[in-house]
Amino acid sequence: MANILIVEDDASALDMLRRALEGEGHTVVVAGDGREAQAHLSATDLVITDVSMPDVDGITLVTGALKTRPDLPIIVMSGLPGELDRAKALGAKNLHTVSKPFTLDAMRGQVRAALSS
């Protein structure tokens, strides 16, 4: 199973996603914003991040992560289509996007796809 970093400033969404992925056997580390997440990037197999967050947003987090780990699988989630377009514009080969709201089954599928890419 994988070491997954979830970055989300909505505590209830963060907890729901954490529990679902731990239930799949993954080890999950959580962060409430991009600044907190930066300390965990080196030890993760997959990053799942929201775009809109205080301080360091998801796009800034992803951009920095890809500079040091260009093959790191990343799932970017947002309820705003324009934000997902910003993520896609980064052109990363292992970047996946998920529109909010999503089902846990859909996210589990995205996690499997990201980890196998």
Legacy VTK file of the C-alpha trace (Angstrom):
# vtk DataFile Version 3.0
C-alpha trace
ASCII
DATASET POLYDATA
POINTS 117 float
0.000 0.000 0.000
1.020 3.609 -0.428
1.993 6.551 1.751
-0.538 9.239 0.833
-0.463 12.931 1.771
-3.881 14.629 1.797
-3.890 18.430 1.834
-7.301 19.970 2.518
-8.395 22.898 4.671
-11.946 21.557 5.190
-11.577 19.369 8.298
-14.649 17.212 7.624
-13.652 16.502 4.004
-10.107 15.781 5.136
-11.266 13.313 7.782
-13.695 11.552 5.434
-11.032 11.071 2.781
-8.409 10.003 5.329
-10.681 7.326 6.780
-11.646 6.021 3.334
-8.029 5.649 2.210
-6.862 4.152 5.493
-9.696 1.654 5.069
-8.068 0.651 1.780
-4.825 -0.092 3.667
-2.915 3.091 2.840
-0.853 5.066 5.329
-2.219 8.605 5.339
-0.650 11.857 6.514
-2.850 14.951 6.553
-2.132 18.659 6.292
-4.485 21.608 6.523
-2.619 23.768 4.013
0.238 23.718 1.539
2.772 25.155 3.954
2.196 22.336 6.440
2.259 19.763 3.614
5.699 20.776 2.344
7.390 19.002 5.260
5.860 15.670 4.218
6.525 15.642 0.465
9.734 13.620 0.534
8.121 10.643 2.290
4.965 10.321 0.208
3.985 8.147 -2.747
0.952 10.251 -3.723
-0.302 13.760 -2.970
-4.001 14.590 -2.965
-4.535 18.325 -2.654
-7.295 20.865 -2.816
-6.522 23.969 -4.852
-8.098 26.724 -2.747
-6.386 26.915 0.638
-4.958 29.660 2.832
-1.273 30.565 2.710
0.177 28.116 0.173
-2.503 26.974 -2.266
-2.582 23.638 -4.056
-1.114 24.916 -7.325
1.878 26.427 -5.517
2.327 23.192 -3.552
2.191 21.068 -6.717
4.591 23.356 -8.585
7.161 23.109 -5.796
6.722 19.360 -5.384
7.237 18.726 -9.093
10.517 20.668 -9.083
12.088 18.145 -6.725
10.002 15.073 -7.613
8.789 15.384 -11.232
7.369 11.837 -11.276
5.363 12.198 -8.048
1.722 11.219 -8.663
-0.624 14.052 -7.697
-4.399 14.338 -7.558
-5.723 17.895 -7.549
-9.320 18.433 -6.439
-11.545 21.481 -6.689
-15.156 22.484 -7.049
-14.167 25.243 -9.477
-13.459 24.130 -13.067
-11.085 27.051 -13.631
-8.915 25.846 -10.761
-8.648 22.380 -12.313
-7.664 24.018 -15.614
-4.828 25.799 -13.771
-3.638 22.436 -12.488
-3.818 20.792 -15.925
-1.827 23.689 -17.386
1.159 22.573 -15.304
1.575 19.762 -17.829
2.727 17.165 -15.303
2.493 13.620 -16.648
1.301 12.102 -13.358
-1.215 14.807 -12.473
-4.870 13.814 -12.161
-7.842 16.064 -11.419
-11.059 15.406 -9.520
-14.086 17.689 -9.450
-15.808 18.304 -6.139
-18.134 16.968 -5.012
-16.947 13.430 -5.678
-17.894 10.019 -4.367
-15.456 8.028 -2.283
-15.589 5.275 -4.906
-14.577 7.781 -7.580
-11.665 8.997 -5.446
-10.553 5.449 -4.715
-10.487 4.849 -8.481
-8.421 7.977 -9.028
-5.986 6.880 -6.314
-5.553 3.484 -7.974
-5.038 5.137 -11.367
-2.526 7.658 -10.009
-0.510 5.013 -8.187
-0.365 2.765 -11.236
0.732 5.511 -13.649
LINES 1 118
117 0 1 2 3 4 5 6 7 8 9 10 11 12 13 14 15 16 17 18 19 20 21 22 23 24 25 26 27 28 29 30 31 32 33 34 35 36 37 38 39 40 41 42 43 44 45 46 47 48 49 50 51 52 53 54 55 56 57 58 59 60 61 62 63 64 65 66 67 68 69 70 71 72 73 74 75 76 77 78 79 80 81 82 83 84 85 86 87 88 89 90 91 92 93 94 95 96 97 98 99 100 101 102 103 104 105 106 107 108 109 110 111 112 113 114 115 116
